[in-house]
Amino acid sequence: MEDNLFEQRTDLTGLRECVEQLKAELGKIIVGQDQMIELLLAAILADGHILIEGVPGIAKTLTAKMLSRTISVNFSRIQFTPDLMPSDVIGTSIFNPAQNSFQFKQGPVFSNIVLIDEINRAPAKTQAALFEVMEEKQITVDGQTYQLSGPFMVVATQNPIEQEGTYRLPEGQLDRFLFKINVGYPSLAEEVKIVTNHHSMSLPGMISQLKPVLSAEKIDMLRLKVRNLHVEEKLIQFITATVAITRNHKSIYLGASPRASIGILNASKALAAMKGRDFVIPDDIIFVVPSVLRHRIELSPEREMEGITPDQVIQEILQSVEIPR
């Protein structure tokens, strides 16, 4: 009886079916990485950008490409390198002799899903070119503003900053990513399955089997459902209290901004909807907090020298805040 009442209150059947179809399509190629796929789908529903970090060869770029194949929208890929210029990303004005005027030629960032590969290999000047488009979904060039058509989502990959030839991303840019997902090596059993899949079929053959699940119109409809989910006042206080601690914590040099609180709220609503609930529970918040905060806090030099990680500090903070019941 309760299930029927629940379905009548908010019908999330269509949303759950889309999520399961997306998981099934991505699961044809991506082995393991269940949490990464869960966060990728939550970011789509929450209208957020994603940063994926890990060593080379663990399917970071492949995952982003697979995601684009399961959604019927435009896709572009930008390989970031140390000599990349801002105009290579956003576009440039070119003189047209026939019309005796300059015309703007759009860059690859004018798309729906933009894969930026090895984003931390380009210098700060090129990184700054992404600030406006990631936040406002528009680009201003020579005094002219160009609006991007939705949906717009940046999926960026980066190598650990300890690796040669990498730059630390500016704090303002990191703050624009909803999630930072850390991807590790697969388990032995998962690696056996990966190698077996590649032995039985080539990667282009596996990619060709993927089928689009979502359209731009469908994404807009699902996002509207997510925005309308119910969140109790005590849960909003739980979110803001958790973020506020990062600004006064002894182990943290730079805390998270209110944008982090909004990110946790939106991400937890997306996760709740994916699980078929039209209301958020504390477990939704606890699940997304590490991925929302780990790139938004900067540890003190002393804690970094001790080998402490942001995730360890975040878990310490979560344990110190009273969980609403």
N, C-alpha and C positions, 0 to 999 in steps of 0.2 A: 504493500500500500504506500509506504514511504517513497519507494522508487518512482511510482507513478506520479506522486505529488511533486517530486523533485524534477521529473522530466517536464511537467506542465509549467513549472515556474520558469525555468530557463532551458530551452532545448539546445544542448551542446552536442547532440548526436552527430550532426554534420561535421562539426569541428573535430571531434574525436576520430571520425572515419578518415578525414583528410590527414590527420597526424599519423594514424596507423598506416595509411597508404604511403606516406612519405618515408616512414621508418622502414617499411618493407622494400621500397625502391632503393634507398641508400644502403640497406643491409645486404643487397645483392653483391656489393663490391666492398663496402667498408666492414671489416671484421673487428668485432669488439668496439671500443670507443663509444659505448652506450651513453655515457654522460655527455660527451661532446655532441652527439647527435641530438640528445634531449635539449641541450642548451642552444644549439643552432636553431631548432624549431621554435623554441621559446623566444628567441631573438626576432624571428620572422613575425610572430604574433605580437610582440611588444614593440615592433618598429625600431629596432636597435641595431647598432653595428657590432661586429665581432672581431676580436684579435686572437689569433691562434698561435701559440708559441711552442716550439719543440725543435729537436735536432733534425737535420735533413733526413729524408727518406722514410718518414712515418705517416705519409698520406695527408699532410696538411693541405697542400694545394689540390690534391685529388679530391678531397672531401668537399672543398668549395666548388670545384667544377661539377661534381656530382649533384650538389645542391641546385646549381643553376639548371641542370638538365631536367630536374623534377618540377621546375616552375616555368610556365610559359611566358617568360619575360625576356627582355634584352639582357645580354651578358657581355661584359668586356673584361679583359685581363691586362694588367699593367705590371711589368717587371721592373721593380725599383732597383736602380744602380747608382753608384756615387756620382755619375755625370748627368743624371736625369734632371731636366729643368722643369720649373712650374708649367711652362707652356706645353711641355710634352704630356702633361696630365690634364690640364683644364682646356687647352686650346689656345689659338693665337689669331690675331687679325692679319689678313693677307690682302695686299693691294690688288684690286681687280682693274686692269687697264681699260677694259671695255666699258666699265661704268665709272671709271675715274674715282674710285672710292675704295675704302677698306671694308672687307667682309670677314666676319668672324667664322673661323673654322673650328667646330667643336672638337674637343679632345676626348679620349676614351672614357673619362669620368662621366660623360653624358650617357648614362645607361641605367638599368634597373638594379642588377646585381653586379658590383664591381669587385673583382678579385685583385687585390694588390699583393703581389708575391714578394716576400722578403722586404717588407716595408721599412725595416730599420737599416737598410743599406743605402738609403738616400739621405742627403744632408738636410739641415733644418729649413733651408729656404724652400725646398720642394715639399717638405712636410707641411709647412705653413700654408701652402696652396690648398690643402685639404680642409682647413679649419672651417671656412664658410660653408662649403658644400656639405660637410658632415653634420653641421649643426642646423643650418637653415635650408638645406636642399636647394640652394641657388648659387650661382656663380656671377661675380661682378668683374667685368673686363672692360677697360677703357671707359668707365662710367656707365656702362650698359649692364643691366642685370638680366640674367637668363634663369628661368625657373626650370627645374628638372621635373619630369613626369614621374609619378609614383607607380609602384613602390620604389624606394631607393635604399640600398643596403650595401655597405662596404664590408667585405670579408677579407681581412688582412692576415697574412702569415708573417712570422718573424722568427729568426734564429735567436737563441739565447745571447744576451748582450756580451757574454764573455768571449764569444767567437770573434775571429779576426774579421775586420772590415765592417763592423756594425756600429750604428749610432744609437744612443739612447733617445727615445722619442720624447718630444716636449710634453710637459705635464698637461698643458691645455689640450693637446691632441689625444693623449691617453684618456682624459676625462670624457671624451666624446664617444668612446667605445662602451657599449653596454656591458659586454663580457670580455674578460680575458680568460681563454681556455688553455690550460697547460696540458700538453699531450706527451705522454711518455712512450717508452718502447712497449710493444705488445708482449703478452705472455708467450711461453713456448708453444702452448696449444694453439693460440691465435696465429702465431707466425707460421705454424705448420699448415693451418687452413689457408692463410694468405698465399703461401707458395703453391699449395695444391690448386687453388683457384687459377693462379697464373699459368700453371702447367696445363690445365684443362682448356683454358681459353685465353686468348690475347686480351690485353686491356682495352683496345678499341672495340673488340667484340663484346666485352662486358658492358662497356659504356653504351653501346648501341641498343642494349636491351632495356635501358632505363626509359620510363614513360613519364611524361608530364602529369602532375597531379593537380597543381594549382595554377590559376590565372591571376592577373593583376586585380580583376574585379572580385575574385573569390578571396584574395588576401585582404582587400579592403573590408569585405563583409565580416571575415573572421576577426579582424582587428577591432571592429566596432563591438562585437560580442565580448571580446576580452576587456575592452575599456569599461563596459557596463557591469563588470563583476563587482560583487559586494565585498567591501573591506571594512571590518570593524574598527572603531576609533582606537581601541587598545592595541591593535596590530600596527596601526600607523605610528602610535607612540613607541612601540617596540622597535620599529624600523628606525625612527629618528634618534632614539636613545642609543642604538647600536652605532649609528654613524657618528653621533656627537662624541662618543668615547674616543674615536680615532683622533680627535682634535686635541685631546688632553692626555693621551696615553704616554707613559714614560718611554716606551720603546719606539714611538712614532715621531719622526721629525716633521712630516707633512701629512695632515689628515685629509679626509674625504670631504667634498663639497656637497651642498644640497642636491646637486645633480645625481649624486650616488643614492640618496634617499629615494628620489623619484625613480631611478633605475631599478632599485630593489622592489619598489611598489609595482611597477609595470611588469617586471620579470616574474614576480610571484603570482600576479594575476594570470599571466600567460601559462605558467606551470599548472595552476589550479584548473584552468580551462582544459588543458591537455589531459588532465586526469578526470575530466567529466564533472568537475564541481563549479558551481557559480559563486563560490565564496572562497576566500583565502584562509588557510590555516597556518599556524606557526611553522610547521614543517616545510611549507613552500618557501617561506622567507629564509629559514636556516639553510635550505638547499642552495639558494641562489646567492646568498651573501658573499661567500668566498670569491665567486667568479665576478661579482660586481665590484668588490673592494680591492682585490689583490693588486690591481694596476693603478689604483687611485691613492694608495698610501705609500709613503716613503719612510723606511725605517731609519732610525738614528745610526750614525756611523759605528757606534759602539756595538749595537745589536747585530749589524751586518758583519762586523769582524768576528763576532761570536758564532756566525753561521746560522743565525736565526732567520727564518723565512717569513714573508708576509702572511702566508697561510697559518703558520703557527700562532702568530699574534692575533689573527682574526678569530681563530678557535678560542683563544684565551678570552677575547672580548665577548664572544657569544656565550661562553660559560659564566661570565660575570653579570650578564643582563638577565633579569627575571623574565622567563618565558610566559606570556599570557595563557591563561587556561579558560 
